[in-house]
Amino acid sequence: MKALLFVLSLIGLLISCKVDKLNKGQFEINQTLKSGKIFFVQDSSQYSPDFISELRTLDGTYNTIRLIGKYLIIKESDTCLIPTELPINEKVNYQAIKSETAYRLGLKRINYTNIDYDFWVNDKLIKSGQVLLPADLCFGYESTDDNGELVPLTQYFDKKETWTCIKIEIGNANRVTFYMQSDIDSTKNYKNVPILIKK
């Protein structure tokens, strides 16, 4: 009886190890591109498919591209960090008031590249959706706050329907900017929203 239990336990352990191994490599991308350059993504499920596609187009610029967690490793030695200041799957709220108009923005990071958002003006929902991190994130962006201070920001975009850009402060995500523009309906334009502060 003990021998049978031992054999069954051993079989269960082997099956468990096999399943773990399959899950580990299920979303891995490890390719040599036509140019001969290496393109490696440890777990593609943690990024937007658009982000990965855009990374492939950078092949002409870089010798190799490796994406491991929040680390984008270029040319074997240059490393760019994907921002993770926003907590995963936890909503963070921002607000600002300008000329008696109240602005509110809710952000929730879904993975390394996708952030759900909802934008409100005077308690009216204006737009909700998802912004995506572009593959050229390493180039960064800066904006000037109300005091003339330069603020390093990371840009995220929602290009569906009404074009939307959300810029999040690098380092602590304490401040964000929101910009929305429609070429069809000017009433959907929000081009002068003040810098929103984390609540």
N, C-alpha and C positions, 0 to 999 in steps of 0.2 A: 504493500500500500504506500509506504514512504517513497519507494522507488518510482511508483506511478506519479505521485504528487511532484517529485523532483523533476521528472521528465516533462510533465505538463507545465510546470513553472519555467523550465528552460525554454520550451517552445513559445510560451507567452512572452518571455524576455526577448527572444530572437525576433518575433513578429513586431514587438514594440520598437526595437532598434531599427528594423527595416522601415517602419512607418515614419519614424523620426527622420531617417535619412532621406526618404522621399519628400517629406514636407520641407526639409531644409533647402533642397535644391530645386523645388518646384517652381519658384519665381526667379531663379538666378538666370542672368544673361551673361554669357561669356563668349564673345565673338571676336574674330579677326575680320575686320572690314576689308572691302575690296582694295583699299589703299594699303593694306598690310598693317594698319594700326589696330591696337587693342581697345575693345569696348566692353567694359565689365560693370554689371549692376548686381550687387549682392542679393537684393530682394526687390524686384520690380513692383510688387504689390504696395510698396510704401510711397510710391510716386505717381503723379499723373502720367498716363500714356503719352500725352502731348509733350510733357517735360522730357521724357526719354527720347521721343522722336526728335525734338529740338536738339538734344545733346548729340545725337548722331550727325546732325548737320554741322556741328562744330568740328567734325573730324578733319576738315581741311586746315583748321587752325592749330590743332593740338596733336602731339605724337600719340598719346594714349589718354583714355578717359576711364576712370574708375569711380564708381559711386557706391560708397559703403556707409550706410546709415546717414548721418548728417554731413559726411565728408565727401566732397567732390575733389578727387585727386587728378591733377592734370600734369602731363609731362613727367610723371613719376615723383616729382618733388614739390610742385606747387599745389597747395591745398586751399580750397575755398569752403567755408562752413555754411551750410544751409541753416537759416535762422530757426531756432527752436525756443525763442523767448516765450511765445504763447504756449500754454500747457495743452497737451493733447486731449481732445474730446471734452474740453471744459470751456464754457462760454465766458468771455471777458467783455465787459461793457465799457464804452467810452462816451463822453458827452462834451458838449460845448454850447455856449449861449452867445449870440451875437444879435444886437438890435432887437431884443425881445423874442428872437426865434431860437427855439431849443432844438439842438441836433443830438441824435443818439445813434450809436453804431455798436452792434454786437458782433463779436468775432469768435469763431470756434475752429481751431486747427484740427483737421481730420487726419492728415498724415504729414509727410515732410514738405509737400508742395501745394496742398489744397486747403483752403480756408473757407468755411461757410460764413456768410454775413447777412445781417439785416440792418437797413438804414431807415431811421425815423426822423421826421421833422414835426415838431409840436405834437408828438404822440400819434402821428399818422405814418403808417408803414409806406415808404416810398419804393423800396426795392429790396428783395432778398435774392440770394443766389450763392455762387461759389466763385472765388477768385483763385487764380493759379499762378504759381511762381514761374517766371520765364527761365529758360536754360542759361541765359547770359547774366545770371544773378551776380556773378563775380565783379561785374563792372560797377555795381552799386549806383547810388543816387544821393544827392544832398538837397535839402530844402532849407529855407530860412524861416525861423519862427518869428513871433511878434516882437521879440527883443533883438532881432538881428543875428541871433546865434545860428550857426550852421548845424543842422541836425542830420546825421547819417540815417538813411532810410532804405528799406528793401521794398521794391514794387511788386504788386500782385495785380493781375488783370482778369476781368470778366468781359469777354468780347461778344457774348451772346446778347442779342437784342440791343439794349442801350449799353454803350461802351462804358465800362467802369474801371477805375484804378484806385487801389487802396495802397498807401505807403505806410509801412510800420517802422517805428524807430528801432534801429539796431542796438542791441545790448540789453535793453530792458522792456521794450514794447510799451513804454509809458505814454507815448504820443503817436497818433496816427493822422493821416490826411485822407480825405475822401473826395473823389472827383467823378462826376458822371456826365456824359454828353450823348445827346441824340441828334443825329443829322435829319431826322424826320419830324420829331416833335420837340420843339424848344422848351415846352413846359416841363420836360423831363431833365433839363439841364441843371446840374448843381456844380458850378465851376468855382464858387467862392466860399465853400464851406470852411469855417475856421479850423485850426488844429484841434483835434478832439483828444481829451485827456482821460486816462484810465480812471475809472471810478474806484 
